[in-house]
Amino acid sequence: MLQTNQKLPALTDTSPACPQCGQAIYIRLVEPHPTLSNKEKRTFECEECGLPSTYLMTLN
Ligand SMILES: [Zn+2]
């Protein structure tokens, strides 16, 4: 029997994986979007390979 004891983050949360190695990446920097006030840029960095990734988030 499979049991889900793991505490997983909500899937609606942005928890992207590294495009290079597939490991979880962690947020490093949050910047406001230069023109859109309801958006922000979030820079993530892979703990495994150090690859930075920037995502645009819509704020509610
Ligand atoms: Zn990586």
N, CA, C, O and the ligand as a Tripos MOL2 file, in Angstrom:
@<TRIPOS>MOLECULE
protein
  241   239    61     0     0
PROTEIN
NO_CHARGES

@<TRIPOS>ATOM
      1 N           0.8380   -1.2150    0.0000 N.3       1 MET1
      2 CA          0.0000    0.0000    0.0000 C.3       1 MET1
      3 C           0.8650    1.2550    0.0000 C.2       1 MET1
      4 O           1.7930    1.4000    0.7950 O.2       1 MET1
      5 N           0.5380    2.1260   -0.8900 N.am      2 LEU2
      6 CA          1.2710    3.3970   -0.9480 C.3       2 LEU2
      7 C           0.7180    4.3570    0.0760 C.2       2 LEU2
      8 O          -0.4910    4.5620    0.1830 O.2       2 LEU2
      9 N           1.6250    4.9360    0.8210 N.am      3 GLN3
     10 CA          1.1940    5.9540    1.7690 C.3       3 GLN3
     11 C           1.9000    7.2540    1.4660 C.2       3 GLN3
     12 O           3.0970    7.2780    1.1840 O.2       3 GLN3
     13 N           1.1540    8.3200    1.5270 N.am      4 THR4
     14 CA          1.7430    9.6280    1.2280 C.3       4 THR4
     15 C           2.0140   10.3560    2.5300 C.2       4 THR4
     16 O           1.2090   11.1610    2.9970 O.2       4 THR4
     17 N           3.1450   10.0570    3.0930 N.am      5 ASN5
     18 CA          3.5540   10.7280    4.3220 C.3       5 ASN5
     19 C           4.3490   11.9900    4.0480 C.2       5 ASN5
     20 O           4.5720   12.8200    4.9290 O.2       5 ASN5
     21 N           4.7710   12.1050    2.7920 N.am      6 GLN6
     22 CA          5.5770   13.2700    2.4340 C.3       6 GLN6
     23 C           4.7530   14.5320    2.4610 C.2       6 GLN6
     24 O           3.5950   14.5560    2.0450 O.2       6 GLN6
     25 N           5.3650   15.5610    2.9500 N.am      7 LYS7
     26 CA          4.7060   16.8620    2.9220 C.3       7 LYS7
     27 C           5.1320   17.5750    1.6410 C.2       7 LYS7
     28 O           6.2570   18.0570    1.5140 O.2       7 LYS7
     29 N           4.2060   17.6240    0.7130 N.am      8 LEU8
     30 CA          4.5200   18.2310   -0.5680 C.3       8 LEU8
     31 C           4.0110   19.6650   -0.6110 C.2       8 LEU8
     32 O           2.9720   19.9800   -0.0310 O.2       8 LEU8
     33 N           4.7440   20.5270   -1.2970 N.am      9 PRO9
     34 CA          4.2360   21.8810   -1.4770 C.3       9 PRO9
     35 C           3.0140   21.8560   -2.3820 C.2       9 PRO9
     36 O           2.8760   20.9610   -3.2160 O.2       9 PRO9
     37 N           2.1480   22.8100   -2.2280 N.am     10 ALA10
     38 CA          0.9720   22.8950   -3.0800 C.3      10 ALA10
     39 C           1.3970   23.0270   -4.5350 C.2      10 ALA10
     40 O           2.3490   23.7380   -4.8580 O.2      10 ALA10
     41 N           0.6800   22.3350   -5.3990 N.am     11 LEU11
     42 CA          1.0470   22.3660   -6.8050 C.3      11 LEU11
     43 C           0.7870   23.7340   -7.4350 C.2      11 LEU11
     44 O           1.3530   24.0700   -8.4760 O.2      11 LEU11
     45 N          -0.0550   24.4980   -6.8020 N.am     12 THR12
     46 CA         -0.3070   25.8450   -7.3150 C.3      12 THR12
     47 C           0.8690   26.7670   -7.0030 C.2      12 THR12
     48 O           1.0690   27.7800   -7.6730 O.2      12 THR12
     49 N           1.6350   26.4100   -5.9890 N.am     13 ASP13
     50 CA          2.8550   27.1570   -5.7150 C.3      13 ASP13
     51 C           3.8480   26.9170   -6.8400 C.2      13 ASP13
     52 O           3.8780   25.8460   -7.4470 O.2      13 ASP13
     53 N           4.6430   27.9130   -7.1010 N.am     14 THR14
     54 CA          5.6720   27.7110   -8.1100 C.3      14 THR14
     55 C           6.8940   27.0960   -7.4570 C.2      14 THR14
     56 O           7.6310   27.7570   -6.7240 O.2      14 THR14
     57 N           7.0900   25.8410   -7.7330 N.am     15 SER15
     58 CA          8.3070   25.2040   -7.2600 C.3      15 SER15
     59 C           8.9470   24.5290   -8.4570 C.2      15 SER15
     60 O           8.9130   23.3060   -8.5930 O.2      15 SER15
     61 N           9.5270   25.3410   -9.3180 N.am     16 PRO16
     62 CA         10.0440   24.8070  -10.5760 C.3      16 PRO16
     63 C          11.2760   23.9470  -10.3840 C.2      16 PRO16
     64 O          11.9670   24.0310   -9.3690 O.2      16 PRO16
     65 N          11.5290   23.1360  -11.3640 N.am     17 ALA17
     66 CA         12.7110   22.2940  -11.3520 C.3      17 ALA17
     67 C          13.7470   22.8800  -12.2970 C.2      17 ALA17
     68 O          13.4170   23.6020  -13.2380 O.2      17 ALA17
     69 N          14.9710   22.5660  -12.0340 N.am     18 CYS18
     70 CA         16.0700   23.0310  -12.8640 C.3      18 CYS18
     71 C          15.9260   22.4800  -14.2840 C.2      18 CYS18
     72 O          15.7940   21.2700  -14.4620 O.2      18 CYS18
     73 N          15.9490   23.3470  -15.2900 N.am     19 PRO19
     74 CA         15.8390   22.8620  -16.6740 C.3      19 PRO19
     75 C          17.0560   22.0620  -17.1130 C.2      19 PRO19
     76 O          17.0080   21.3260  -18.0990 O.2      19 PRO19
     77 N          18.1200   22.2110  -16.3890 N.am     20 GLN20
     78 CA         19.3600   21.5340  -16.7910 C.3      20 GLN20
     79 C          19.5140   20.1600  -16.1490 C.2      20 GLN20
     80 O          19.8430   19.1860  -16.8260 O.2      20 GLN20
     81 N          19.2750   20.0850  -14.8350 N.am     21 CYS21
     82 CA         19.5100   18.8030  -14.1690 C.3      21 CYS21
     83 C          18.2630   18.2400  -13.4980 C.2      21 CYS21
     84 O          18.2820   17.1150  -12.9980 O.2      21 CYS21
     85 N          17.1680   19.0230  -13.4820 N.am     22 GLY22
     86 CA         15.9130   18.5080  -12.9610 C.3      22 GLY22
     87 C          15.7810   18.5480  -11.4520 C.2      22 GLY22
     88 O          14.7670   18.1020  -10.9140 O.2      22 GLY22
     89 N          16.7730   19.0690  -10.7590 N.am     23 GLN23
     90 CA         16.6930   19.1760   -9.3030 C.3      23 GLN23
     91 C          15.8340   20.3820   -8.9170 C.2      23 GLN23
     92 O          15.5870   21.2750   -9.7270 O.2      23 GLN23
     93 N          15.3940   20.3840   -7.6810 N.am     24 ALA24
     94 CA         14.6180   21.5240   -7.2000 C.3      24 ALA24
     95 C          15.5050   22.7640   -7.1810 C.2      24 ALA24
     96 O          16.6920   22.7000   -6.8590 O.2      24 ALA24
     97 N          14.9030   23.8800   -7.5310 N.am     25 ILE25
     98 CA         15.6610   25.1230   -7.4900 C.3      25 ILE25
     99 C          15.0630   26.0380   -6.4330 C.2      25 ILE25
    100 O          13.8810   25.9380   -6.1020 O.2      25 ILE25
    101 N          15.8750   26.9110   -5.9200 N.am     26 TYR26
    102 CA         15.4860   27.7080   -4.7700 C.3      26 TYR26
    103 C          15.5440   29.1850   -5.0950 C.2      26 TYR26
    104 O          16.3910   29.6460   -5.8600 O.2      26 TYR26
    105 N          14.6230   29.9090   -4.4970 N.am     27 ILE27
    106 CA         14.5190   31.3230   -4.8150 C.3      27 ILE27
    107 C          15.6980   32.0940   -4.2460 C.2      27 ILE27
    108 O          16.1120   31.8900   -3.1050 O.2      27 ILE27
    109 N          16.2220   32.9820   -5.0710 N.am     28 ARG28
    110 CA         17.3840   33.7750   -4.6990 C.3      28 ARG28
    111 C          17.0780   35.2590   -4.6430 C.2      28 ARG28
    112 O          17.6190   35.9920   -3.8150 O.2      28 ARG28
    113 N          16.2040   35.6880   -5.5360 N.am     29 LEU29
    114 CA         16.0120   37.1250   -5.7070 C.3      29 LEU29
    115 C          14.6000   37.3990   -6.1960 C.2      29 LEU29
    116 O          14.0960   36.7020   -7.0770 O.2      29 LEU29
    117 N          13.9660   38.4050   -5.6300 N.am     30 VAL30
    118 CA         12.6540   38.8480   -6.0850 C.3      30 VAL30
    119 C          12.7690   40.3150   -6.4610 C.2      30 VAL30
    120 O          13.2080   41.1360   -5.6560 O.2      30 VAL30
    121 N          12.3790   40.6390   -7.6710 N.am     31 GLU31
    122 CA         12.4430   42.0200   -8.1360 C.3      31 GLU31
    123 C          11.0870   42.4260   -8.6860 C.2      31 GLU31
    124 O          10.4040   41.6030   -9.2960 O.2      31 GLU31
    125 N          10.6840   43.6560   -8.4900 N.am     32 PRO32
    126 CA          9.4370   44.1160   -9.1090 C.3      32 PRO32
    127 C           9.6010   44.1940  -10.6170 C.2      32 PRO32
    128 O          10.6830   44.4890  -11.1240 O.2      32 PRO32
    129 N           8.5140   43.9260  -11.3240 N.am     33 HIS33
    130 CA          8.5470   44.0630  -12.7710 C.3      33 HIS33
    131 C           8.6360   45.5410  -13.1250 C.2      33 HIS33
    132 O           7.9510   46.3560  -12.5070 O.2      33 HIS33
    133 N           9.4610   45.9080  -14.0990 N.am     34 PRO34
    134 CA          9.6660   47.3240  -14.4080 C.3      34 PRO34
    135 C           8.4150   48.0560  -14.8910 C.2      34 PRO34
    136 O           8.2890   49.2620  -14.6760 O.2      34 PRO34
    137 N           7.4980   47.3540  -15.5350 N.am     35 THR35
    138 CA          6.3190   48.0580  -16.0650 C.3      35 THR35
    139 C           5.0010   47.5190  -15.5410 C.2      35 THR35
    140 O           4.0130   48.2540  -15.5200 O.2      35 THR35
    141 N           4.9490   46.2820  -15.1240 N.am     36 LEU36
    142 CA          3.6890   45.6990  -14.6670 C.3      36 LEU36
    143 C           3.7030   45.5960  -13.1460 C.2      36 LEU36
    144 O           4.4910   44.8500  -12.5650 O.2      36 LEU36
    145 N           2.8150   46.3580  -12.5170 N.am     37 SER37
    146 CA          2.8670   46.4240  -11.0560 C.3      37 SER37
    147 C           2.3440   45.1560  -10.3940 C.2      37 SER37
    148 O           2.6110   44.9160   -9.2170 O.2      37 SER37
    149 N           1.5940   44.3360  -11.1470 N.am     38 ASN38
    150 CA          1.0830   43.1060  -10.5330 C.3      38 ASN38
    151 C           1.9530   41.9000  -10.8540 C.2      38 ASN38
    152 O           1.5530   40.7520  -10.6590 O.2      38 ASN38
    153 N           3.1420   42.1850  -11.3470 N.am     39 LYS39
    154 CA          4.0490   41.0730  -11.6360 C.3      39 LYS39
    155 C           5.3870   41.3020  -10.9350 C.2      39 LYS39
    156 O           5.7730   42.4260  -10.6170 O.2      39 LYS39
    157 N           6.0530   40.2150  -10.7160 N.am     40 GLU40
    158 CA          7.4060   40.3400  -10.1990 C.3      40 GLU40
    159 C           8.2850   39.2560  -10.7950 C.2      40 GLU40
    160 O           7.8210   38.1860  -11.1870 O.2      40 GLU40
    161 N           9.5450   39.5660  -10.8470 N.am     41 LYS41
    162 CA         10.5230   38.6230  -11.3740 C.3      41 LYS41
    163 C          11.1520   37.8770  -10.2200 C.2      41 LYS41
    164 O          11.6180   38.4840   -9.2560 O.2      41 LYS41
    165 N          11.1630   36.5840  -10.3170 N.am     42 ARG42
    166 CA         11.7910   35.7800   -9.2760 C.3      42 ARG42
    167 C          12.9330   34.9850   -9.8970 C.2      42 ARG42
    168 O          12.7600   34.2390  -10.8610 O.2      42 ARG42
    169 N          14.0700   35.1720   -9.3190 N.am     43 THR43
    170 CA         15.2350   34.4480   -9.8040 C.3      43 THR43
    171 C          15.4990   33.2660   -8.8840 C.2      43 THR43
    172 O          15.6560   33.4140   -7.6720 O.2      43 THR43
    173 N          15.5430   32.1040   -9.4900 N.am     44 PHE44
    174 CA         15.8200   30.8740   -8.7470 C.3      44 PHE44
    175 C          17.2070   30.3820   -9.1260 C.2      44 PHE44
    176 O          17.7360   30.6890  -10.1940 O.2      44 PHE44
    177 N          17.7630   29.6230   -8.2270 N.am     45 GLU45
    178 CA         19.0650   29.0410   -8.5380 C.3      45 GLU45
    179 C          19.0730   27.5840   -8.1220 C.2      45 GLU45
    180 O          18.5940   27.2140   -7.0500 O.2      45 GLU45
    181 N          19.6270   26.7770   -8.9930 N.am     46 CYS46
    182 CA         19.7060   25.3480   -8.7210 C.3      46 CYS46
    183 C          20.8080   25.0720   -7.7030 C.2      46 CYS46
    184 O          21.9380   25.5430   -7.8320 O.2      46 CYS46
    185 N          20.4440   24.3020   -6.6970 N.am     47 GLU47
    186 CA         21.4330   23.9580   -5.6820 C.3      47 GLU47
    187 C          22.4370   22.9480   -6.2180 C.2      47 GLU47
    188 O          23.5780   22.8760   -5.7600 O.2      47 GLU47
    189 N          21.9970   22.1830   -7.1800 N.am     48 GLU48
    190 CA         22.8250   21.1060   -7.7160 C.3      48 GLU48
    191 C          23.8930   21.6260   -8.6870 C.2      48 GLU48
    192 O          25.0820   21.3550   -8.5210 O.2      48 GLU48
    193 N          23.4490   22.3760   -9.7010 N.am     49 CYS49
    194 CA         24.3980   22.7890  -10.7420 C.3      49 CYS49
    195 C          24.5940   24.2980  -10.7910 C.2      49 CYS49
    196 O          25.4390   24.7890  -11.5400 O.2      49 CYS49
    197 N          23.8110   25.0460   -9.9880 N.am     50 GLY50
    198 CA         24.0200   26.4890   -9.9150 C.3      50 GLY50
    199 C          23.4040   27.2800  -11.0410 C.2      50 GLY50
    200 O          23.6440   28.4820  -11.1560 O.2      50 GLY50
    201 N          22.6110   26.6280  -11.8780 N.am     51 LEU51
    202 CA         21.9900   27.3200  -13.0020 C.3      51 LEU51
    203 C          20.8990   28.2770  -12.5150 C.2      51 LEU51
    204 O          19.9720   27.8530  -11.8260 O.2      51 LEU51
    205 N          21.0000   29.5530  -12.8630 N.am     52 PRO52
    206 CA         19.9480   30.4800  -12.4800 C.3      52 PRO52
    207 C          18.7910   30.4600  -13.4740 C.2      52 PRO52
    208 O          19.0070   30.3000  -14.6750 O.2      52 PRO52
    209 N          17.5680   30.6210  -12.9800 N.am     53 SER53
    210 CA         16.3890   30.6820  -13.8350 C.3      53 SER53
    211 C          15.5100   31.8100  -13.3290 C.2      53 SER53
    212 O          15.3020   31.9530  -12.1240 O.2      53 SER53
    213 N          14.9960   32.6080  -14.2490 N.am     54 THR54
    214 CA         14.1260   33.7100  -13.8530 C.3      54 THR54
    215 C          12.7140   33.4320  -14.3360 C.2      54 THR54
    216 O          12.4990   33.0690  -15.4920 O.2      54 THR54
    217 N          11.7550   33.6070  -13.4370 N.am     55 TYR55
    218 CA         10.3530   33.3920  -13.7580 C.3      55 TYR55
    219 C           9.5840   34.6550  -13.4590 C.2      55 TYR55
    220 O           9.9030   35.3950  -12.5290 O.2      55 TYR55
    221 N           8.5670   34.8890  -14.2620 N.am     56 LEU56
    222 CA          7.6920   36.0140  -14.0470 C.3      56 LEU56
    223 C           6.4580   35.5260  -13.3010 C.2      56 LEU56
    224 O           5.7570   34.6210  -13.7550 O.2      56 LEU56
    225 N           6.2070   36.1340  -12.1580 N.am     57 MET57
    226 CA          5.0790   35.7250  -11.3420 C.3      57 MET57
    227 C           4.0110   36.7940  -11.3640 C.2      57 MET57
    228 O           4.3080   37.9890  -11.3370 O.2      57 MET57
    229 N           2.7550   36.3530  -11.4130 N.am     58 THR58
    230 CA          1.6610   37.2880  -11.3060 C.3      58 THR58
    231 C           1.2180   37.3600   -9.8620 C.2      58 THR58
    232 O           0.9510   36.3360   -9.2340 O.2      58 THR58
    233 N           1.1410   38.5520   -9.3430 N.am     59 LEU59
    234 CA          0.7530   38.7360   -7.9580 C.3      59 LEU59
    235 C          -0.7510   38.9250   -7.8770 C.2      59 LEU59
    236 O          -1.3640   39.5600   -8.7350 O.2      59 LEU59
    237 N          -1.3270   38.3620   -6.8310 N.am     60 ASN60
    238 CA         -2.7680   38.5250   -6.6340 C.3      60 ASN60
    239 C          -3.0520   39.3970   -5.4280 C.2      60 ASN60
    240 O          -4.2140   39.6460   -5.1060 O.2      60 ASN60
    241 ZN         20.5320   22.1660  -11.9530 Zn       61 ZN61
@<TRIPOS>BOND
     1     1     2 1
     2     2     3 1
     3     3     4 2
     4     3     5 am
     5     5     6 1
     6     6     7 1
     7     7     8 2
     8     7     9 am
     9     9    10 1
    10    10    11 1
    11    11    12 2
    12    11    13 am
    13    13    14 1
    14    14    15 1
    15    15    16 2
    16    15    17 am
    17    17    18 1
    18    18    19 1
    19    19    20 2
    20    19    21 am
    21    21    22 1
    22    22    23 1
    23    23    24 2
    24    23    25 am
    25    25    26 1
    26    26    27 1
    27    27    28 2
    28    27    29 am
    29    29    30 1
    30    30    31 1
    31    31    32 2
    32    31    33 am
    33    33    34 1
    34    34    35 1
    35    35    36 2
    36    35    37 am
    37    37    38 1
    38    38    39 1
    39    39    40 2
    40    39    41 am
    41    41    42 1
    42    42    43 1
    43    43    44 2
    44    43    45 am
    45    45    46 1
    46    46    47 1
    47    47    48 2
    48    47    49 am
    49    49    50 1
    50    50    51 1
    51    51    52 2
    52    51    53 am
    53    53    54 1
    54    54    55 1
    55    55    56 2
    56    55    57 am
    57    57    58 1
    58    58    59 1
    59    59    60 2
    60    59    61 am
    61    61    62 1
    62    62    63 1
    63    63    64 2
    64    63    65 am
    65    65    66 1
    66    66    67 1
    67    67    68 2
    68    67    69 am
    69    69    70 1
    70    70    71 1
    71    71    72 2
    72    71    73 am
    73    73    74 1
    74    74    75 1
    75    75    76 2
    76    75    77 am
    77    77    78 1
    78    78    79 1
    79    79    80 2
    80    79    81 am
    81    81    82 1
    82    82    83 1
    83    83    84 2
    84    83    85 am
    85    85    86 1
    86    86    87 1
    87    87    88 2
    88    87    89 am
    89    89    90 1
    90    90    91 1
    91    91    92 2
    92    91    93 am
    93    93    94 1
    94    94    95 1
    95    95    96 2
    96    95    97 am
    97    97    98 1
    98    98    99 1
    99    99   100 2
   100    99   101 am
   101   101   102 1
   102   102   103 1
   103   103   104 2
   104   103   105 am
   105   105   106 1
   106   106   107 1
   107   107   108 2
   108   107   109 am
   109   109   110 1
   110   110   111 1
   111   111   112 2
   112   111   113 am
   113   113   114 1
   114   114   115 1
   115   115   116 2
   116   115   117 am
   117   117   118 1
   118   118   119 1
   119   119   120 2
   120   119   121 am
   121   121   122 1
   122   122   123 1
   123   123   124 2
   124   123   125 am
   125   125   126 1
   126   126   127 1
   127   127   128 2
   128   127   129 am
   129   129   130 1
   130   130   131 1
   131   131   132 2
   132   131   133 am
   133   133   134 1
   134   134   135 1
   135   135   136 2
   136   135   137 am
   137   137   138 1
   138   138   139 1
   139   139   140 2
   140   139   141 am
   141   141   142 1
   142   142   143 1
   143   143   144 2
   144   143   145 am
   145   145   146 1
   146   146   147 1
   147   147   148 2
   148   147   149 am
   149   149   150 1
   150   150   151 1
   151   151   152 2
   152   151   153 am
   153   153   154 1
   154   154   155 1
   155   155   156 2
   156   155   157 am
   157   157   158 1
   158   158   159 1
   159   159   160 2
   160   159   161 am
   161   161   162 1
   162   162   163 1
   163   163   164 2
   164   163   165 am
   165   165   166 1
   166   166   167 1
   167   167   168 2
   168   167   169 am
   169   169   170 1
   170   170   171 1
   171   171   172 2
   172   171   173 am
   173   173   174 1
   174   174   175 1
   175   175   176 2
   176   175   177 am
   177   177   178 1
   178   178   179 1
   179   179   180 2
   180   179   181 am
   181   181   182 1
   182   182   183 1
   183   183   184 2
   184   183   185 am
   185   185   186 1
   186   186   187 1
   187   187   188 2
   188   187   189 am
   189   189   190 1
   190   190   191 1
   191   191   192 2
   192   191   193 am
   193   193   194 1
   194   194   195 1
   195   195   196 2
   196   195   197 am
   197   197   198 1
   198   198   199 1
   199   199   200 2
   200   199   201 am
   201   201   202 1
   202   202   203 1
   203   203   204 2
   204   203   205 am
   205   205   206 1
   206   206   207 1
   207   207   208 2
   208   207   209 am
   209   209   210 1
   210   210   211 1
   211   211   212 2
   212   211   213 am
   213   213   214 1
   214   214   215 1
   215   215   216 2
   216   215   217 am
   217   217   218 1
   218   218   219 1
   219   219   220 2
   220   219   221 am
   221   221   222 1
   222   222   223 1
   223   223   224 2
   224   223   225 am
   225   225   226 1
   226   226   227 1
   227   227   228 2
   228   227   229 am
   229   229   230 1
   230   230   231 1
   231   231   232 2
   232   231   233 am
   233   233   234 1
   234   234   235 1
   235   235   236 2
   236   235   237 am
   237   237   238 1
   238   238   239 1
   239   239   240 2
@<TRIPOS>SUBSTRUCTURE
     1 MET1         2 RESIDUE 1 A MET
     2 LEU2         6 RESIDUE 1 A LEU
     3 GLN3        10 RESIDUE 1 A GLN
     4 THR4        14 RESIDUE 1 A THR
     5 ASN5        18 RESIDUE 1 A ASN
     6 GLN6        22 RESIDUE 1 A GLN
     7 LYS7        26 RESIDUE 1 A LYS
     8 LEU8        30 RESIDUE 1 A LEU
     9 PRO9        34 RESIDUE 1 A PRO
    10 ALA10       38 RESIDUE 1 A ALA
    11 LEU11       42 RESIDUE 1 A LEU
    12 THR12       46 RESIDUE 1 A THR
    13 ASP13       50 RESIDUE 1 A ASP
    14 THR14       54 RESIDUE 1 A THR
    15 SER15       58 RESIDUE 1 A SER
    16 PRO16       62 RESIDUE 1 A PRO
    17 ALA17       66 RESIDUE 1 A ALA
    18 CYS18       70 RESIDUE 1 A CYS
    19 PRO19       74 RESIDUE 1 A PRO
    20 GLN20       78 RESIDUE 1 A GLN
    21 CYS21       82 RESIDUE 1 A CYS
    22 GLY22       86 RESIDUE 1 A GLY
    23 GLN23       90 RESIDUE 1 A GLN
    24 ALA24       94 RESIDUE 1 A ALA
    25 ILE25       98 RESIDUE 1 A ILE
    26 TYR26      102 RESIDUE 1 A TYR
    27 ILE27      106 RESIDUE 1 A ILE
    28 ARG28      110 RESIDUE 1 A ARG
    29 LEU29      114 RESIDUE 1 A LEU
    30 VAL30      118 RESIDUE 1 A VAL
    31 GLU31      122 RESIDUE 1 A GLU
    32 PRO32      126 RESIDUE 1 A PRO
    33 HIS33      130 RESIDUE 1 A HIS
    34 PRO34      134 RESIDUE 1 A PRO
    35 THR35      138 RESIDUE 1 A THR
    36 LEU36      142 RESIDUE 1 A LEU
    37 SER37      146 RESIDUE 1 A SER
    38 ASN38      150 RESIDUE 1 A ASN
    39 LYS39      154 RESIDUE 1 A LYS
    40 GLU40      158 RESIDUE 1 A GLU
    41 LYS41      162 RESIDUE 1 A LYS
    42 ARG42      166 RESIDUE 1 A ARG
    43 THR43      170 RESIDUE 1 A THR
    44 PHE44      174 RESIDUE 1 A PHE
    45 GLU45      178 RESIDUE 1 A GLU
    46 CYS46      182 RESIDUE 1 A CYS
    47 GLU47      186 RESIDUE 1 A GLU
    48 GLU48      190 RESIDUE 1 A GLU
    49 CYS49      194 RESIDUE 1 A CYS
    50 GLY50      198 RESIDUE 1 A GLY
    51 LEU51      202 RESIDUE 1 A LEU
    52 PRO52      206 RESIDUE 1 A PRO
    53 SER53      210 RESIDUE 1 A SER
    54 THR54      214 RESIDUE 1 A THR
    55 TYR55      218 RESIDUE 1 A TYR
    56 LEU56      222 RESIDUE 1 A LEU
    57 MET57      226 RESIDUE 1 A MET
    58 THR58      230 RESIDUE 1 A THR
    59 LEU59      234 RESIDUE 1 A LEU
    60 ASN60      238 RESIDUE 1 A ASN
    61 ZN61       241 GROUP 0 **** ****
